[in-house]
Amino acid sequence: MPRVSAKAVIIRDDKLLVIVKRDNQGDYFLLPGGGQDMFESLHATLRRECLEEIAAEVEPGDLLFVRDYIARNHEFAAEEPETHQLDLMFACTVPADYEPGVGHVPDAAQTGVRWLPLAELATARIYPAALREAILNPRVAYLGDVN
């Protein structure tokens, strides 16, 4: 059964709020958010996960994108062959005075939180890479099985 995950798409002043993680190739970026707990609404998941990862009280909005991630079909197949995740990405806002900061329960390998200029999106190491096009040309979309 796929793991269901809620992700926050937070854009302000032509910048996307991302968590920063590091691996042996260097820094890469992900949307804040994470796995839905049993009996938890997707908006509740977003609120909890964003407090944990980016120390922000988010206001969830509309569903923007849906992504399947079937690891065995992508470059990380050897590391996580049994992973199947369904990501539901919502437009969210943070308080006007929010400054990026790591929350009290950061993701494994998370090193920070930052505003990534949309102008850098085309060359940024962001996952899923399909976000580059989807964020620059937003519409409700099923992104498919992408990484």
Summary of the structure (lengths in Angstrom):
residues: 147
radius of gyration: 14.3
end to end distance: 18.8
largest distance: 42.1
contacts: 434
relative contact order: 0.27
helix: 17%
strand: 43%
